[in-house]
Amino acid sequence: MHLISLFQQTNIDEKIQNAPDDSYLIGVWIGNILPFAVLVGLAWWMYIRAKKRQNKK
């Protein structure tokens, strides 16, 4: 978690406090979750692909 915070130099609490409305809060939340969701999806796809390859042998 510390490594991720080194790449992500933004302060989420500050963004939320300065948000003009609630839709901005949703955008900040999606922007923080989306990279992790993409990585999980990629890892799942690689796992399924490796599992299928192993079953063919």
PyRosetta script that sets phi, psi and omega in degrees:
from pyrosetta import init, pose_from_sequence

init()
pose = pose_from_sequence("MHLISLFQQTNIDEKIQNAPDDSYLIGVWIGNILPFAVLVGLAWWMYIRAKKRQNKK")
pose.set_psi(1, -35.8)
pose.set_omega(1, 179.7)
pose.set_phi(2, -65.9)
pose.set_psi(2, -37.4)
pose.set_omega(2, 179.3)
pose.set_phi(3, -63.0)
pose.set_psi(3, -39.9)
pose.set_omega(3, 179.5)
pose.set_phi(4, -65.3)
pose.set_psi(4, -38.5)
pose.set_omega(4, -179.3)
pose.set_phi(5, -67.7)
pose.set_psi(5, -22.6)
pose.set_omega(5, 176.2)
pose.set_phi(6, -69.3)
pose.set_psi(6, -36.3)
pose.set_omega(6, 178.5)
pose.set_phi(7, -78.3)
pose.set_psi(7, -29.8)
pose.set_omega(7, -174.9)
pose.set_phi(8, -103.4)
pose.set_psi(8, 91.4)
pose.set_omega(8, -174.3)
pose.set_phi(9, -91.6)
pose.set_psi(9, 29.0)
pose.set_omega(9, -179.6)
pose.set_phi(10, -104.6)
pose.set_psi(10, 149.4)
pose.set_omega(10, 177.2)
pose.set_phi(11, -102.2)
pose.set_psi(11, 106.5)
pose.set_omega(11, -174.5)
pose.set_phi(12, -66.9)
pose.set_psi(12, -39.5)
pose.set_omega(12, 180.0)
pose.set_phi(13, -60.8)
pose.set_psi(13, -39.2)
pose.set_omega(13, 178.9)
pose.set_phi(14, -66.1)
pose.set_psi(14, -40.4)
pose.set_omega(14, 177.9)
pose.set_phi(15, -62.4)
pose.set_psi(15, -41.3)
pose.set_omega(15, -178.0)
pose.set_phi(16, -68.4)
pose.set_psi(16, -39.4)
pose.set_omega(16, 179.6)
pose.set_phi(17, -66.7)
pose.set_psi(17, -33.2)
pose.set_omega(17, -178.8)
pose.set_phi(18, -93.6)
pose.set_psi(18, 9.7)
pose.set_omega(18, -177.0)
pose.set_phi(19, -69.3)
pose.set_psi(19, 137.6)
pose.set_omega(19, 179.2)
pose.set_phi(20, -72.1)
pose.set_psi(20, -32.4)
pose.set_omega(20, 178.9)
pose.set_phi(21, -157.1)
pose.set_psi(21, -177.4)
pose.set_omega(21, -175.8)
pose.set_phi(22, -70.2)
pose.set_psi(22, -25.7)
pose.set_omega(22, 179.8)
pose.set_phi(23, -66.8)
pose.set_psi(23, -29.6)
pose.set_omega(23, 176.2)
pose.set_phi(24, -66.2)
pose.set_psi(24, -38.1)
pose.set_omega(24, 178.1)
pose.set_phi(25, -61.5)
pose.set_psi(25, -41.1)
pose.set_omega(25, 178.0)
pose.set_phi(26, -64.3)
pose.set_psi(26, -40.9)
pose.set_omega(26, 178.2)
pose.set_phi(27, -64.2)
pose.set_psi(27, -40.1)
pose.set_omega(27, 177.4)
pose.set_phi(28, -64.8)
pose.set_psi(28, -41.9)
pose.set_omega(28, 179.5)
pose.set_phi(29, -63.6)
pose.set_psi(29, -46.2)
pose.set_omega(29, 178.9)
pose.set_phi(30, -63.8)
pose.set_psi(30, -40.4)
pose.set_omega(30, 179.2)
pose.set_phi(31, -63.9)
pose.set_psi(31, -27.2)
pose.set_omega(31, 178.0)
pose.set_phi(32, -85.7)
pose.set_psi(32, -31.7)
pose.set_omega(32, -178.0)
pose.set_phi(33, -84.9)
pose.set_psi(33, -33.2)
pose.set_omega(33, -174.0)
pose.set_phi(34, -56.5)
pose.set_psi(34, -46.0)
pose.set_omega(34, 178.9)
pose.set_phi(35, -60.3)
pose.set_psi(35, -39.2)
pose.set_omega(35, 178.6)
pose.set_phi(36, -68.2)
pose.set_psi(36, -38.6)
pose.set_omega(36, 178.7)
pose.set_phi(37, -64.9)
pose.set_psi(37, -39.5)
pose.set_omega(37, 178.1)
pose.set_phi(38, -64.8)
pose.set_psi(38, -43.3)
pose.set_omega(38, 179.1)
pose.set_phi(39, -64.2)
pose.set_psi(39, -40.4)
pose.set_omega(39, 178.1)
pose.set_phi(40, -65.0)
pose.set_psi(40, -42.9)
pose.set_omega(40, 178.1)
pose.set_phi(41, -62.7)
pose.set_psi(41, -41.5)
pose.set_omega(41, 177.9)
pose.set_phi(42, -64.8)
pose.set_psi(42, -43.1)
pose.set_omega(42, 178.5)
pose.set_phi(43, -64.2)
pose.set_psi(43, -40.7)
pose.set_omega(43, 178.4)
pose.set_phi(44, -63.5)
pose.set_psi(44, -44.4)
pose.set_omega(44, 179.3)
pose.set_phi(45, -61.4)
pose.set_psi(45, -42.4)
pose.set_omega(45, 178.8)
pose.set_phi(46, -65.5)
pose.set_psi(46, -38.9)
pose.set_omega(46, 179.0)
pose.set_phi(47, -63.9)
pose.set_psi(47, -48.0)
pose.set_omega(47, 179.8)
pose.set_phi(48, -62.7)
pose.set_psi(48, -41.1)
pose.set_omega(48, 179.7)
pose.set_phi(49, -64.0)
pose.set_psi(49, -43.7)
pose.set_omega(49, 178.9)
pose.set_phi(50, -66.8)
pose.set_psi(50, -36.8)
pose.set_omega(50, 179.5)
pose.set_phi(51, -65.9)
pose.set_psi(51, -41.5)
pose.set_omega(51, 178.1)
pose.set_phi(52, -65.8)
pose.set_psi(52, -39.5)
pose.set_omega(52, -179.7)
pose.set_phi(53, -65.2)
pose.set_psi(53, -38.8)
pose.set_omega(53, -179.6)
pose.set_phi(54, -68.6)
pose.set_psi(54, -36.1)
pose.set_omega(54, -179.8)
pose.set_phi(55, -71.2)
pose.set_psi(55, -22.1)
pose.set_omega(55, 179.9)
pose.set_phi(56, -74.3)
pose.set_psi(56, -24.5)
pose.set_omega(56, -177.1)
pose.set_phi(57, -76.5)
pose.dump_pdb("model.pdb")
